[in-house]
Amino acid sequence: MRIVQFEVSETKLAAALDALRPFGVLRPKVFQPMPLPLSPVSEAEFERKAQTIATEIAPRPHHIGRADAIRLVLGGGDTFTAQQGEANPAIRNAIGSLSKVLRRFDRFAESPLEIICDRKREVFAKGDAHGEGQYKGIRYVPNRLGERVLQILEERGAL
């Protein structure tokens, strides 16, 4: 016997079950996903990691552009809008510096930025004056850890 799992919208559930019923061995069972409860140990570890990362990436006087890079990456920005469509080597270097600091937390990650955010490559949409399908920039979407790090930096007055 094999178990097959797939997601079905509420409106199509009855039709999907009716279609599968002739092939079933047992009565169909419907499961609804629910979030796992957070472990107090893992929450403490999460908070410790967020505090450590915030301390390490906090802008210092000699870090030119670090605050802007952090706001861009953890604020859900994108390189095209932030730079008004023009290349900005200073922000690129600041993001590279930020990435270098984050490398300490995951030496084997493809991109250390993925510890605190998801990077999405964007292209121009069909019919866009700039040329459809051409590279537009990177959109940064902070994850839960990145959101907490940003909150810590703002609470500390570092941003």
URRA-V56376 format. One line per field, one symbol per residue. ss: DSSP state (H for helix, E for strand, L for the rest). phi: phi as a letter, one per 20 degrees, with the letter a starting at -180 (. if undefined). psi: psi as a letter, one per 20 degrees, with the letter a starting at -180 (. if undefined). A space follows every 10 residues. Layout:
# URRA-V56376
ss = ???
phi = ???
psi = ???
This chain:
# URRA-V56376
ss = LLLLLLLLLH HHHHHHHHHH HHHLLLLLLL LLLLLLLLLH HHHHHHHHHH HHHHHHHLLL LLLLLHHHHH HHHHLLLEHH HHLLLLLLHH HHHHHHHHHH HHHHHLLLLL LHHHHLEEEE EEELLLLLLL LLLLEEEEEE EELHHHHHHH HHHHHHLLL
phi = .dddcbecfg fdfffffffe gfefedffcd ddfbffffeg fffffgffff ffffffegfd geefnfffff fffeemecff ffdlndfcff ffffffffff ffgfebfdff cgfffdbddc fdcffgnfff ofnegdrddd dfegffffff ffffffmfc
psi = qqpppqppqh hjgghghhhi ghiqgrpqpp qpqqqqqpph ghhggggggg ggggghippr hinpiggggg hggijkrqhg ghjkiqpnhg hghhhggghg gihhinijqg ohhihirppp pqrqrpjqhi oqiqpgappp oqagggghgg gghhhiji.
